[in-house]
Amino acid sequence: MSLVITVTNADRVIFPETGHTKGDVVAYYRKAAERMLPHLARRPLTLRRYPRGIHQQGFFQKNAPAHYPPSFERVELARKGGVTIHPTVSTAEDLAYLANQGAIELHVPTVRAPDLFHPDRLVVDLDPPAGEVALARHAAKLVRDELGALGLPTVPMATGSKGYHVVAAIQPTLDLHAIATAMQQFAGLVSHRHPEQLTMVFRVARRGKRAFVDWLRNAYAATVVAPFSLRARPGASIAMPLEWRELDTIAPDACRLAGIEPFLERPDPLAALADKPVDPAPFVAAVGAAFGEAGIVLETFDRFRG
């Protein structure tokens, strides 16, 4: 029997600044499902839930509760001391169910079940200082050009927040360790080549007016915001895959729930890229060689300490 969701408290205001309600959020996820599901299929989900609206305290949820409907597949992801049982989605009503539960943001890893150790995407998350949109655009272009020179075609994604993601589609032939190591080396390489614009310095206070090149999104159990996901931000912004030609006209948080229909009706550049994944081995070899030749010494840090 197909899952059909009846929206509860549909008139509850979720985004006070725009007036969008829970009913609007559920309707958006139903409408966006055709675009979202290819990017979500069999990826373990992490949810960011705001049952009372984004003006109230929200929380992250990884585990799939026992009461989730049978349409949700469960995927086990090992963690220190046990496993986390994540939900995955496959239908528009699955997305509507999560939205009715107060899920605003959906986050996913670069892997899909059943093989959770061989990624099919690479993601560079560029985090500029707040308000530095010109820097965010320039940083994305620098990363695009550097990845392109190493054999990886990419598309940008407006994150709905401060910056952009630069995304490549790869064949799932190398393991997470090899990919994460290559991405760390790549971050070191581009930061070394463009020290005025890019940095690997994790501590915000030490970055200055540079964009942080976050390679850690490619590590085991790490996630990124899903394409077409709403963001829990005042303007009801949405993470949106873009064409490179659109980068100069679409700010990171410019795609919003109000007026989103044209973006859902056009072709999806990230889906098109994913249809032609590339072999990551030449990239890994090339970035390793370039990194070694540059003589870069990476700073050691613990991302969970100040």
Beta strands, then each sheet from edge to edge (+ up, - down):
strand 1: 13-15
strand 2: 20-21
strand 3: 46-49
strand 4: 59-61
strand 5: 73-79
strand 6: 82-88
strand 7: 103-108
strand 8: 121-127
strand 9: 155-158
strand 10: 164-169
strand 11: 198-199
strand 12: 211-214
strand 13: 224-225
strand 14: 240-241
sheet 1: 1+ 2-
sheet 2: 4+ 3- 7+ 13-
sheet 3: 5+ 6-
sheet 4: 11+ 12+ 8- 10+ 9- 14+
end
